[in-house]
Amino acid sequence: MASITNGSANTLESPLTEKKGILGQPIAVWAVFFASVIAFMGMGLVNPILRELSMQLKAAPSEVTLLYTSYNSVMAVAMLITSTVSSRLGMKWTLISGIGIIAVMSFFGGFADNIWTLVGLRAGWGLGNALFVATALSAIVSLSNSGAAKAIILYEAAVGIGMSVGPWLGGTLGDISWREPFFSVSILMVAAFLLLTFIMPKPKPAAAQAAGRAGSQISLLAPFRALKHRSLLVLGIVAALYNIGFFTIMAYAPFVMQLEPKEMGYVFLGWGVLLAITSVYVAPILQRKLGTLKSLVSMLVLFVADLVVMGVFTDTKETVICAVIFAGAILGNTNTLITTAVMGAAPVERSTASAAYSFLRFIGAAISPYMSGKLAEHFNSHVPFIVGAGFVLLSILFIGLNLKHIKHVDRLKASH
């Protein structure tokens, strides 16, 4: 597994040499973990209420999916500035700024009276999430006392828990009113804001910051320069293609399952629980047994098959529900494997690598929701899943065509 230093060098560490277990973290790591759970809750919060929003706000499904498209589009672009902002504000204040923006946007989202207002507020929410997400992984790795490998697993666990609890909370509260989930996230974000304010380590004194400013500030062009490393570019494109399939499930599957918000919340709770478990426990085992790339390709092949099943049996609600839940296990493994590969792919600052990779990743996440809705409107409800499977298949082919640029991820691991 890859470990990233504070500088540009990438070194490797074995889990056998790590002194602390994954649970033996400083309190600051757990503070960021908790805030990460809440931040990722927002990503899946609207899943169970998409159909409800469509009916209550009299919006077409493709218009409702813009809640994901606007959110992910802004996240993609904002990722390009996150490392620059973080290098100037520091990790603590970048995280806090992101959380503050999310709290405000989700609060006003609860008062929206039309879909376009919500789409705009979700775009602002995406900005806050970009500031937080791009910095959170770097913060957990930096503050962890158990090494980068376990820190990445911990981060992916936060992703899984957040993305499972978010839909469950959205569905449960959505049964009362579609507005309630937005208010609840705002309250939780305020709690996370206070937690990080008081628990995160204080930034360096102003004099020390000024002394190191020239060498520590990161240029706006840094993510673009990072993408000159073919390995990082390849993995970013793979993630973009894979995320088209990912967000076909997130943004479109709720429309074909025909469930009430609370029922939808339980489906995605099962999905998210499997995602979290496989992120933490299964992905490391696969990585040790097969290597990062073979494991990644295996998961992508399974994901193609899962999407094809949804595409063929779209009219059978029970089959789609089972396929969505099973997808959680596939996606949990995939997320951890590809994140670990990215963090060791190129000799650049981890915050810059995360920003460059996330920019490409969220382009795919932005394209998928609206595209899925339009494909269903112009063709039928089967087509979005088949097209999503096609894009994931392209990611596998792209890995094969560019294997020489990324195979060092496994070679470095083996050479430790």
N, C-alpha and C positions, 0 to 999 in steps of 0.2 A: 504494500500500500504506500501511496505517496505521502510524504511529509513536506510542508513548505515552511521555509524559514522566513524571517522578517525581511530578508534581502531578496535578491533575485535568484539565488541558487536553489535548486530542488534536491533534497536528500531523501533517503529512504530509511524507514525504520520498521522493524519487525514487531508485531504484537507481542512476541515473546519477551522483548526487551523493555516493554513499557512497565513502569513501576506502579502506576495507579490504574485501578479498574475504571470502567466507563462511568460508574456511579460516584466515584470519589473525586468529584469536581469542586472547585471553589464556589462560593455562593454567587459570585458575579456571573459564572457560567450558567448557573441555574436561573438567574434573573433574565439573562438573554434567552435562554431556552424557553422560559415561560412567555416572554414577549414574542418569541418566534411562533409559538403555538397559536397565540391570539392573532398575530399578523396573517398566518396561513389559514386561520379560520375564515378570514374575509374572502379568500379565493373561492371557497366552496359554499359560502354562506347563501348565495342566491340560487344554488342548484335546486333545492326543493320548492322554491317559490317562483320558478320561471313561468310555469303554466299559470299560476295565480296572478303574476304580474301581467301576463299577456291578456288575461280576462279582465282584471280590475282596471288596467290602464288602457284597455282596448288597443293593444299593440299586436302586430303580426309576430310570429315566432322569430323571424329573421331580425326584427327590430329589437326584440328582447335579448337576443344573443349579442347585441352590440354592448350590453353591459360587460361582457367578457372582452369583446374586441377593443373597446375604448380603454379598458383597464390594462390589458396586455400591451396595446400599442404604446401607451404612455410609458409603461414599465420598460419596454424595449429601448425606447429613445433615452429615457432617463438613466438607464444603466450606463450609458456612455459618460455621464457626468458624475456618477456616484463616487468613483475613486478620487476624482479631483475634489469634490466636496468633502469627502472623508479626510483627505490629506490636509485640508485647511481647518475643518471643524474638529477633527478627531473622531474616533469611533463613537464615543459616548454621545456627543451632541448630534452626530449624524443619525444615530439610532433614535434618539429622543425626538429629533425634528421629524423623522419619518412617522413615528408613532403619533405625534401631535397632529400631523396632516390627516392621517387616517381617522383619528378620533373626530375631527371637525367634519370631514366629508361624510362619514357614516352617520353622524348626528343629523346633518341637514338632509341626508338621503331619506331619513324617516319622515320628513315633511314634504317630500316631492309629490307633485300632483300629475305628472306626466312622464312618459318614458324617456323623453329627451333630456329632461332635468336630471333624471337618474343616470343616464348615460354620461352626461357631463361630470357629475359628481364622482362617478366610478373612475373617470379619467383622472381626476384629482387624487382619488384613492390610490390609483396606480402609481402616481408620483411618490406618494408617501411610502408605499410598499417597496418601490425601487430603492429608495434611500435606506430603508430598513433591511430588506432582504440581502442586498449586495454587501452590506456591512456586517450582518449578523453572522454569516459563516466565518468571515475573517475574525470577528470578535471571539467567537467560540473557540476557534483554532488557537488564537493568540493567548486567551485566558486559561485554556485547558492545561491540566497537569498530567494528562494521560497520552499525549501525542496526537498528531494530526489525524491519524487513521481513525481512532476512536472518537475524536471530536467531530469528524465528518459524519460518522454514524449517529452521534447524538443529535447533530443538526438535522439529519434526515428523519430521525425519530420525531423531532419537533414538527417537521413538515407533515409527517404522516398523522400525528395526533391532531394537529390543527386542521388538516383537510378532512379528517373524519368527524371531529367534534363540530366543525363549522356547519356542515350540512345537517347534522343531527339537531343542533341548536336552531338553525334556520328553519328546519321542518317543524320542530316542536313549537317554536314561537310563531311560525308562519301560520299555524292552525288558528291562532288568535287573530293575527293581522299580519299582512306582509310587511308592515312598518316596524314591527317589534324587533326583528333580527338586526336591523340597522341601528336602532337605539342601543341594543344589548352590546354590540361590538364597540360602540362609542364608549360605553361605560367601562368595558374591559380594557380598552386602550388607555383610558385615563389611569386605570389601576397599573397597567404596565409602564406608563409614563412616569408615575410616581416611584415605582419599584426601581427602574433604571436610574432615575435621578439620584436616589439615595444609596443604591447598592453598587452601581458600576464604579470602578476606580476613577478617582479624579484625574482630569487631564493634567499634563505637565504644567508647571508654572509658566507664566507668560514669557519670562526671560529665557527659559530653556526652549520654549517653542520657537521664539524668535531666532535663537542661535541655530536651530536645526532646520529652519523653515526653507531655506534655499535648497537643501538636499532632500527634504521630505515631501514637498509639494509635488503633486502629480499633474502632468499636463493633460489638457482635454484631449490631446491626440494620442495619449498613452494606450487606450483600448484599441485604436486603429493600428497602432504600431505593433501591439501584441498579436493582432490577427495576421501579421506577416509571418508568424510562426505557423507553419503549415499544420502542425499537430493540433494546435488550438482552433484553427479555422475549420479543420475537418470535423473535430468533435462538436464544434458549435453548429455546423450545418446538420450533422447527424441529429443533434438535439432539436433543431428547428423542425426537421422532418418528423421526428418521433412525437413532438408536441402537437403536431396536427392531429395525429391519432388520439393523443391524450385528451385534448380539449374537444374532440368530437364526442367523447364520453361525457365530459364535464358539462358542456353547453347544449348538446343536442339530445343525448339519451333521455333526459327527463321528459321530453315531449312525447316519446314513444312508449314510455312505461305507464303513462296514464294513471299515476298514483296521486293521492292527496299529499299535501306538504309533509305531514308527520310520517306517513309511510315512506315517502321519498327520502326523508331524513334518515330513517333506519337502514335503507338500502345503502346509502352512501356512508353511513356509520360502519357497516360491515366492510365496505370497500376500503375505507380509511384505516380500520383496525388491521386488516391484512397488509395494507401498505406500510403501516408503522412497524409491524412485527417483522416483515421480510426485510425492511430497511436495516433494522438493528441486528437481527439474528441470522437470517438466511443469506443475505448478500455477502457478508464476510466469508461464510463457508464456501459459497460458490467461487469466490475470488481465490481462496486458497486451493481448492480442488481443480478448477479449470483455468484460472487466470482471469484477468479483468475483461479482456476482449472477447474470449470465447463465451464467457458468462453473459456479457452484454448482448452478443449476437443471438445467443440461445433465448434470452428474454424477448428480444425484438421479434424473433420468429414466432414465439408463443403469442405475442401481442397481435401480430398479423392474423394468426388463426382465430384469436378471440374476436377481433373486429369483423372478420369474415362471417363468423357464427352470428354475430349481431345483425350483419347485413342480410344474411339469408333468412334468419328467423325473426325479423323485425316485428312481424305481426303476432308473434307468440310472446306475450308479456313476461311470462315466467322464465323463458329462455334468456331474454334480454337482461332481466334482473340478475340471474345467476352469472351471466357473462360479465356484467358490470362489477359485481362483487369479486369475481375471480380476477378481473383486471387489476384490482388493488394489489394482489400478490405480485403480479408481473411488474407493475409500475413501481412498487416499493424497491424491488431488486434493481430495476433499471435506473432509477434515480440515484441510488447510492453508487452503483457501478460507474455511471457516467460522470458523476460529480467527483469521485475519487480519481478517475482518469484525467479529468480536466485539471485538477489541482496539481497533478504531476506532469502535465503534458509539455509545458513550456517554461523556460527560465525567466519568468517575469514575476513581479509582485503579486501575491495572491489576490489582493483586492482588484488589481487591474485584470488579472486572468478571469476573475469572477464577473467583472463588468463586461468584458468583451464576449465571453461565452454566453452570459445572460442576455445580452443584446440580440444575438442570433436566436437563442432559444425562444425568447418571447415574441420574436417575429412570427414564428410558426404558431405560437399560442394565440396571437392576434388574428391571424388569417383564418384559422379553423372555425371559430364559432359562427361568424357571419356567413362563411362559405357553406357550412353545413346547413344552415337555415335556408339559404338560397337554393342549394341543390335539392333539398326536399320540396321546396315550392315549385321548382321548374321540372323536376322529374318525379321522384317518389321518396318515401321515407327510408327505403333500403339503401339508396345511393350514397348518402353521407358516410355510412360505415364502410362501404366498399372502397370509396375514395380515400378515406382515412387509412384503411389497410394498405392501399397502394402507396401512400406516402411513407408509411413505416417500412414497407418493403424496399422503397428507394433508399432509406437510411441504411439498410443492411447492405445493399449493393454498393453504396457509397463507401462504407467501411472496407469492403473487399477491394475496391478500386484504389483506395488510399492507405492500404494496410502498412506499407513501408514507412509512412509518415507518423504512425501512431503505435507501431508494435513495440517501441521502446518503453511504453508504459508497463508492459509485462516483463520485458528484459531487465529493466532496472529493478523491479521487484524481486525477480529471481536472483539477481546478482548480489543482493544484500547478504 
